[in-house]
């Protein structure tokens, strides 16, 4: 059956059958390479991962990750192994981990394209639209710049689902590939991969004709794959637990399973926490009325590919809604599925007059970008008239005009009536995200940059001066300073007082809400940090100031 053509304003007619859609891959890679090198590793996300990899490298530890001198049980080591494999070739640096994240992000795009091609083989436009939508998700793009585990996990999840997806001519799923992908996912972030990829397998008869015909094989072979993948995880976890000591054994084998399940229900966020977040995660398409119109015109009953997506996305969203520890980036492996649903809706939506309806054009996104552009251009005048007095605005105003002009240009591109509306929305969203990251790097990054204080700590260690940090120590100094000794973490003012008394020649890093006169007078280094401040004190001076200072 011939599929109806989408509105010409959407996909440029036959352009999706020509090489134009493949521009999504070089476009995304170029944008990611520009953005990821605009500033240094972000605390606490990237700095913690890099510090764990550095401590493993420093200790020549293959199995047991370390953070602050102690075994680190929060994550398995696959990403850390990939980072160290690059270091083994080119030496320790922060370039390879960034290139690795870009490579993993590119793989995610390709896997999403392939999965969409397999789910909807009758219409390749859905696969190309999926890639264009996925590359433009602002949150997914910006978070993908972090040296974190989620992009690698997303690759493993998509690879696992690709092995399960309906094959041509009714062939059996590739359970061997499913086993391999699950194993890599378990070694990336632990059992959570079984929620991302295992639940769609459990619901296979709802969307797979092969699973309905061969239920016994589906569940026996799939169950054996899941079990074997768990044994692969244990092949690392058991030797690592043996080598990491009793505390690490408990944290790795007990807390990471039963302990986290108990904690998950002990202090839950509200069940619906993710629902109002979904439009934010779908930006910039949230501001494209044609997308909403397409979704509202959804046709029933859903075809097999759509049933697959619903059997994947709905249980995962429900599972993470039940669990208390909610974070937006937990859903990153599902972004490809979200993009596919939106792509199906866009390609399937076809109604008389819909293509010519200007109210369905991306005018809200254009208005938002234009407002941001005007605000950035006028920021300098507002600061000069003291309408905005915060120093942050003064710094931003000095760079605002070129970025404001760029946002106005993007708004103009969106409102000019031309074909290829999806390409223009996706391209404008991606360029706007890179520009926002660049503006952040030029203005706000110094308040996030731990390189100066890390180098200061490294110099103190070379001088055999002990260093401690009050409360906050998630490895933010270790990799950046290439520290060979951990920074001791202190909890509470009493512990800080005792440590300062014992190490009069040491340094103490504190995070006051506001810098006091004593901080300015006696701290050897200060900087703003994410709405508060950072100060490095000589321990002896801090010990004397503690009774008078409220830290």
HELIX and SHEET records of a PDB file:
HELIX    1   1 UNK A    8  UNK A   11  1                                   4    
HELIX    2   2 UNK A   13  UNK A   17  5                                   5    
HELIX    3   3 UNK A   19  UNK A   22  5                                   4    
HELIX    4   4 UNK A   23  UNK A   36  1                                  14    
HELIX    5   5 UNK A   45  UNK A   59  1                                  15    
HELIX    6   6 UNK A   78  UNK A   90  1                                  13    
HELIX    7   7 UNK A   95  UNK A  119  1                                  25    
HELIX    8   8 UNK A  124  UNK A  136  1                                  13    
HELIX    9   9 UNK A  138  UNK A  143  1                                   6    
HELIX   10  10 UNK A  150  UNK A  164  1                                  15    
HELIX   11  11 UNK A  168  UNK A  170  5                                   3    
HELIX   12  12 UNK A  175  UNK A  189  1                                  15    
HELIX   13  13 UNK A  190  UNK A  192  5                                   3    
HELIX   14  14 UNK A  193  UNK A  193  1                                   1    
HELIX   15  15 UNK A  194  UNK A  198  3                                   5    
HELIX   16  16 UNK A  199  UNK A  202  1                                   4    
HELIX   17  17 UNK A  204  UNK A  207  1                                   4    
HELIX   18  18 UNK A  209  UNK A  213  1                                   5    
HELIX   19  19 UNK A  215  UNK A  244  1                                  30    
HELIX   20  20 UNK A  246  UNK A  250  1                                   5    
HELIX   21  21 UNK A  251  UNK A  259  3                                   9    
HELIX   22  22 UNK A  260  UNK A  264  1                                   5    
HELIX   23  23 UNK A  275  UNK A  281  1                                   7    
HELIX   24  24 UNK A  285  UNK A  287  5                                   3    
HELIX   25  25 UNK A  289  UNK A  296  1                                   8    
HELIX   26  26 UNK A  304  UNK A  322  1                                  19    
HELIX   27  27 UNK A  328  UNK A  334  5                                   7    
HELIX   28  28 UNK A  335  UNK A  348  1                                  14    
HELIX   29  29 UNK A  358  UNK A  360  5                                   3    
HELIX   30  30 UNK A  363  UNK A  384  1                                  22    
HELIX   31  31 UNK A  391  UNK A  415  1                                  25    
HELIX   32  32 UNK A  421  UNK A  443  1                                  23    
HELIX   33  33 UNK A  445  UNK A  447  5                                   3    
HELIX   34  34 UNK A  451  UNK A  462  1                                  12    
HELIX   35  35 UNK A  493  UNK A  502  1                                  10    
HELIX   36  36 UNK A  517  UNK A  522  1                                   6    
HELIX   37  37 UNK A  539  UNK A  545  1                                   7    
SHEET    1   A 2 UNK A  66  UNK A  67  0                                        
SHEET    2   A 2 UNK A  70  UNK A  71 -1                                        
SHEET    1   B 5 UNK A 488  UNK A 490  0                                        
SHEET    2   B 5 UNK A 467  UNK A 470  1                                        
SHEET    3   B 5 UNK A 507  UNK A 510  1                                        
SHEET    4   B 5 UNK A 532  UNK A 538 -1                                        
SHEET    5   B 5 UNK A 525  UNK A 529 -1                                        
END                                                                             
